[in-house]
Amino acid sequence: MVFVALKRPPRRTNRVACEGTFTPHPAPAPVSLPGTLRRATPDDAPAVARLLQVAYKDNEKLGVEYNAAAVTEERVRRYLVRDEVWVLERDGRLVATVGLQRHIEVRRLAVDPDARGSGVAAELLAFAEGEAAQAGFREAQLFVDGDHPWLQGFYTRHGWEEEGRVSVPEYPGWEMVKFQKRLGR
Ligand SMILES: CC(C)(COP(=O)(O)OP(=O)(O)OC[C@H]1O[C@@H](n2cnc3c(N)ncnc32)[C@H](O)[C@@H]1OP(=O)(O)O)[C@@H](O)C(=O)NCCC(=O)NCCS
């Protein structure tokens, strides 16, 4: 999944992490989820990689394949440096994650299979939208695998509008569904 919103520049451009450096982020807005939502650091790479692998591997039961199911620790480390990535931690274990690239591209929303079905993804999605809006963006976009049986309905129920089918560089040859949402201010 990739969200992109480029309607207007962020107010705080200095929050963008450059390749090779890690920029800490101020404390996130509180969420009502049990556990601690915190910014991931590069040291979290092994645990985030495991979480993404388990969460996305589970999609194969639905006949949907994402390359995040086989993501390497090294690739995750680069992702943690480049993007703002958030993790939900419970009892010392990471149970969910969402990433925000350039403040407005939200990536890799994933919940551990054991923690699903209790609104974690919906709350993290709202959190990421809030972060993008706070950074000054008025619209966001996202891409969902066109074959996923229920994710498109999830985004529609949460105010996202389908824009059409596209191909994205991360998934060459695959058809993704592009969604867009106007962010509340
Ligand atoms: C997608 C994912 C993050 C959802 O996590 P979750 O914490 O179980 O989701 P929530 O409990 O917040 O539920 C989200 C919505 O999806 C719906 N949903 C969740 N599981 C569902 C299922 N198996 N069948 C149908 N709908 C389902 C819920 O009803 C809910 O709808 P609502 O918010 O309109 O009430 C999780 O399944 C996951 O990690 N999947 C693998 C990674 C992935 O595909 N990420 C998305 C990439 S675009």
PDBQT file of the ligand as one rigid body, heavy atoms in Angstrom, charges set to zero:
ROOT
HETATM    1  C1  LIG A 201      -5.546  -4.984   6.849  1.00  0.00    +0.000 C 
HETATM    2  C2  LIG A 201      -5.206  -5.131   8.335  1.00  0.00    +0.000 C 
HETATM    3  C3  LIG A 201      -4.146  -4.092   8.673  1.00  0.00    +0.000 C 
HETATM    4  C4  LIG A 201      -6.479  -4.914   9.155  1.00  0.00    +0.000 C 
HETATM    5  O1  LIG A 201      -6.112  -4.992  10.536  1.00  0.00    +0.000 OA
HETATM    6  P1  LIG A 201      -7.233  -5.070  11.729  1.00  0.00    +0.000 P 
HETATM    7  O2  LIG A 201      -6.633  -4.467  12.949  1.00  0.00    +0.000 OA
HETATM    8  O3  LIG A 201      -7.784  -6.421  11.804  1.00  0.00    +0.000 OA
HETATM    9  O4  LIG A 201      -8.341  -4.110  11.164  1.00  0.00    +0.000 OA
HETATM   10  P2  LIG A 201      -9.518  -3.428  11.997  1.00  0.00    +0.000 P 
HETATM   11  O5  LIG A 201      -9.912  -4.297  13.157  1.00  0.00    +0.000 OA
HETATM   12  O6  LIG A 201      -9.147  -2.007  12.271  1.00  0.00    +0.000 OA
HETATM   13  O7  LIG A 201     -10.657  -3.509  10.925  1.00  0.00    +0.000 OA
HETATM   14  C5  LIG A 201     -10.534  -2.721   9.759  1.00  0.00    +0.000 C 
HETATM   15  C6  LIG A 201     -11.765  -2.891   8.922  1.00  0.00    +0.000 C 
HETATM   16  O8  LIG A 201     -11.597  -4.024   8.087  1.00  0.00    +0.000 OA
HETATM   17  C7  LIG A 201     -12.649  -4.939   8.296  1.00  0.00    +0.000 C 
HETATM   18  N1  LIG A 201     -12.073  -6.260   8.358  1.00  0.00    +0.000 N 
HETATM   19  C8  LIG A 201     -11.025  -6.650   9.111  1.00  0.00    +0.000 A 
HETATM   20  N2  LIG A 201     -10.785  -7.956   8.901  1.00  0.00    +0.000 NA
HETATM   21  C9  LIG A 201     -11.709  -8.358   7.989  1.00  0.00    +0.000 A 
HETATM   22  C10 LIG A 201     -11.974  -9.602   7.346  1.00  0.00    +0.000 A 
HETATM   23  N3  LIG A 201     -11.237 -10.688   7.605  1.00  0.00    +0.000 N 
HETATM   24  N4  LIG A 201     -13.007  -9.668   6.461  1.00  0.00    +0.000 NA
HETATM   25  C11 LIG A 201     -13.737  -8.566   6.179  1.00  0.00    +0.000 A 
HETATM   26  N5  LIG A 201     -13.528  -7.355   6.741  1.00  0.00    +0.000 NA
HETATM   27  C12 LIG A 201     -12.528  -7.272   7.640  1.00  0.00    +0.000 A 
HETATM   28  C13 LIG A 201     -13.245  -4.599   9.633  1.00  0.00    +0.000 C 
HETATM   29  O9  LIG A 201     -14.613  -4.933   9.660  1.00  0.00    +0.000 OA
HETATM   30  C14 LIG A 201     -13.029  -3.116   9.705  1.00  0.00    +0.000 C 
HETATM   31  O10 LIG A 201     -14.027  -2.398   9.026  1.00  0.00    +0.000 OA
HETATM   32  P3  LIG A 201     -14.573  -1.021   9.642  1.00  0.00    +0.000 P 
HETATM   33  O11 LIG A 201     -13.367  -0.236  10.109  1.00  0.00    +0.000 OA
HETATM   34  O12 LIG A 201     -15.317  -0.382   8.548  1.00  0.00    +0.000 OA
HETATM   35  O13 LIG A 201     -15.421  -1.448  10.813  1.00  0.00    +0.000 OA
HETATM   36  C15 LIG A 201      -4.681  -6.549   8.647  1.00  0.00    +0.000 C 
HETATM   37  O14 LIG A 201      -5.605  -7.504   8.157  1.00  0.00    +0.000 OA
HETATM   38  C16 LIG A 201      -3.316  -6.830   8.043  1.00  0.00    +0.000 C 
HETATM   39  O15 LIG A 201      -2.294  -6.552   8.670  1.00  0.00    +0.000 OA
HETATM   40  N6  LIG A 201      -3.310  -7.388   6.814  1.00  0.00    +0.000 N 
HETATM   41  C17 LIG A 201      -2.016  -7.696   6.155  1.00  0.00    +0.000 C 
HETATM   42  C18 LIG A 201      -1.318  -6.446   5.681  1.00  0.00    +0.000 C 
HETATM   43  C19 LIG A 201      -2.155  -5.657   4.668  1.00  0.00    +0.000 C 
HETATM   44  O16 LIG A 201      -2.721  -6.213   3.757  1.00  0.00    +0.000 OA
HETATM   45  N7  LIG A 201      -2.200  -4.325   4.871  1.00  0.00    +0.000 N 
HETATM   46  C20 LIG A 201      -2.925  -3.427   4.012  1.00  0.00    +0.000 C 
HETATM   47  C21 LIG A 201      -2.139  -3.069   2.828  1.00  0.00    +0.000 C 
HETATM   48  S1  LIG A 201      -3.030  -1.977   1.724  1.00  0.00    +0.000 SA
ENDROOT
TORSDOF 0
